Amino acid sequence: MIFTLKSYSDLGRCSYATLKESFDSEKDEIYLKDVKVEINKLEDLFPFLWQATAIGFYDNKEHKSVCKFYSDKPWWHNDYDKSIEECDKEIQKLNKKIVKGGVKDKTIERWKQTIDFTEKHKSSLINLIERLDNELEEQKLKLIKENTNEH
C-alpha cells in the first residue's frame, strides 16, 4: 500500500519522512528494536514519521529501503523528556539541601535561584512538548485527509 506524505511537516527537525513524498509498504521496511513493523494502514506509520532513523539504507537492486528505529516517540520526546526528569531531580536535590540547612544564607539564596531557573526551564520544555504534540495531531489529521481523498 502506498501512502502519500505531501502535506507532511517534520515539525522542526529533519525526520524519517522529511524527504519522502510517499511510503510504499511493499518497498519501504521499518524495524523497531530489530523487529519488523507491519504497516497496513497510515496510522501504523505515525510512530516513525517524526523521528530520525537510527540506521537506514536503500537497496538499489531491489529498490527497497530499510530503516531501523529504537523508539516510537517523536523526536521532541526523545530529546526533552529526559531533560524534564533531570530538572525534577535537580529541584528535589536542592530542596533537600535547603531543608537540611547548615549553610550560609548566601548559599541557600543561590540554591533557590537555581531552583527558580530550573523550574522555568522545565516549564518551557513542557510547553514546547505540548505545542509540538498538538501540531503533531494536526499533521496526522492532514495526512489522513490527504490519503483518504486520494483513494
CORSULPE-V517040 format. One record per residue. N is the residue number from 1. SS is DSSP state (alpha for helix, beta for strand, coil for the rest). PHI is phi in radians with two decimals (none if undefined). Layout:
n;ss;phi
N;SS;PHI
N;SS;PHI
This chain:
n;ss;phi
1;coil;none
2;beta;-1.89
3;beta;-1.99
4;beta;-1.45
5;coil;-2.17
6;coil;-1.09
7;coil;-1.58
8;coil;-1.15
9;coil;-2.30
10;coil;-1.40
11;coil;1.04
12;coil;1.89
13;coil;-2.57
14;coil;-0.93
15;coil;-2.23
16;coil;-0.90
17;coil;-1.63
18;coil;-0.96
19;coil;-1.76
20;coil;-1.74
21;coil;-1.64
22;beta;-2.77
23;beta;-2.22
24;beta;-1.96
25;coil;-1.14
26;coil;-1.60
27;coil;-2.02
28;beta;-2.01
29;beta;-1.92
30;beta;-2.18
31;beta;-2.14
32;beta;-2.02
33;coil;0.88
34;coil;1.20
35;beta;-1.96
36;beta;-1.13
37;beta;-1.77
38;coil;-1.42
39;coil;-1.86
40;coil;-1.82
41;coil;-2.55
42;alpha;-0.95
43;alpha;-1.07
44;alpha;-1.14
45;alpha;-1.47
46;alpha;-0.92
47;alpha;-1.08
48;alpha;-1.95
49;alpha;-1.16
50;coil;-1.86
51;coil;-2.61
52;coil;-1.40
53;coil;-1.30
54;coil;-1.26
55;beta;-2.46
56;beta;-2.61
57;beta;-2.67
58;beta;-2.13
59;beta;-1.65
60;coil;-1.22
61;coil;-1.36
62;coil;-1.62
63;coil;0.95
64;beta;-2.15
65;beta;-1.98
66;beta;-2.22
67;beta;-2.26
68;beta;-1.97
69;beta;-2.16
70;coil;-2.07
71;coil;-2.67
72;coil;-2.04
73;coil;-1.76
74;coil;-1.13
75;alpha;-0.97
76;alpha;-1.23
77;alpha;-1.24
78;alpha;-1.07
79;alpha;-1.45
80;alpha;-1.85
81;alpha;-1.01
82;alpha;-1.14
83;alpha;-1.11
84;alpha;-1.12
85;alpha;-1.06
86;alpha;-1.13
87;alpha;-1.05
88;alpha;-1.03
89;alpha;-1.10
90;alpha;-1.11
91;alpha;-1.08
92;alpha;-1.06
93;alpha;-1.07
94;alpha;-1.22
95;alpha;-1.08
96;alpha;-1.11
97;alpha;-1.11
98;alpha;-1.13
99;alpha;-1.10
100;alpha;-1.08
101;coil;1.24
102;coil;1.40
103;coil;-2.23
104;coil;-1.15
105;alpha;-1.02
106;alpha;-1.05
107;alpha;-1.18
108;alpha;-1.08
109;alpha;-1.09
110;alpha;-1.11
111;alpha;-1.11
112;alpha;-1.12
113;alpha;-1.14
114;alpha;-1.13
115;alpha;-1.07
116;alpha;-1.06
117;alpha;-1.07
118;alpha;-1.13
119;alpha;-1.13
120;alpha;-1.15
121;alpha;-1.08
122;alpha;-1.04
123;alpha;-1.05
124;alpha;-1.09
125;alpha;-1.13
126;alpha;-1.08
127;alpha;-1.12
128;alpha;-1.09
129;alpha;-1.08
130;alpha;-1.08
131;alpha;-1.10
132;alpha;-1.17
133;alpha;-1.06
134;alpha;-1.15
135;alpha;-1.12
136;alpha;-1.06
137;alpha;-1.08
138;alpha;-1.12
139;alpha;-1.09
140;alpha;-1.04
141;alpha;-1.09
142;alpha;-1.08
143;alpha;-1.15
144;alpha;-1.09
145;alpha;-1.08
146;alpha;-1.01
147;alpha;-1.36
148;alpha;-1.28
149;alpha;-1.21
150;coil;-1.53
151;coil;-1.86
